[in-house]
Amino acid sequence: MRRKNLDQQESEESTRSLPKSGDVFRCESCGMELEIIADCGCDEGPRLECCGQPMSRADDAGGI
């Protein structure tokens, strides 16, 4: 039962981290910003990178 709860929690966390329509991402190196205008249907989601680094959510200090 505990494993099922952990699997469900991991699934919810990964779903929350997927970019959604309206999210804005920023490159911490050059400052370029990107706005998501359509949700991604992939299981793993897109890889948003710029200047060789993952982009972070503009409204989230912790990044992706």
C-alpha positions in Angstrom: 0.0 0.0 0.0 2.8 2.4 0.8 4.4 1.8 -2.6 1.1 2.6 -4.3 1.0 5.9 -2.4 4.5 6.8 -3.3 3.8 6.0 -7.0 0.8 8.2 -6.9 2.7 11.0 -5.3 5.5 10.8 -7.8 3.0 10.9 -10.7 1.3 14.0 -9.2 4.6 15.7 -8.8 5.7 15.0 -12.3 2.4 16.2 -13.7 2.7 19.5 -11.7 6.2 20.0 -13.1 5.1 19.7 -16.8 4.8 23.0 -18.5 1.2 24.1 -19.0 -0.4 26.7 -21.3 0.3 30.2 -19.8 3.5 29.2 -18.0 6.5 31.4 -18.6 10.1 30.2 -18.5 13.3 32.3 -18.3 16.9 31.6 -19.1 19.0 32.5 -16.0 22.0 33.2 -18.2 20.7 35.5 -21.0 17.3 36.5 -19.7 15.3 35.1 -22.7 11.7 34.2 -21.8 9.4 31.7 -23.3 5.6 31.5 -22.9 3.9 28.1 -23.3 0.8 28.6 -25.5 -0.2 25.0 -25.8 0.1 22.0 -23.5 2.5 19.2 -24.4 0.9 15.8 -24.8 4.2 13.8 -24.2 4.6 11.6 -21.2 7.9 13.1 -20.2 7.2 16.6 -21.4 9.5 19.0 -23.3 13.1 19.9 -22.4 13.3 23.6 -22.2 17.0 24.7 -22.4 18.8 27.8 -23.3 22.6 28.6 -23.1 23.2 25.0 -22.3 21.1 25.0 -19.1 17.5 24.1 -18.2 15.2 27.1 -18.2 13.4 28.0 -14.9 9.8 29.0 -14.4 9.7 32.8 -14.3 7.3 32.8 -11.3 9.3 30.1 -9.4 12.6 30.7 -7.7 13.3 26.9 -7.6 13.2 26.4 -11.4 12.1 23.2 -13.0 
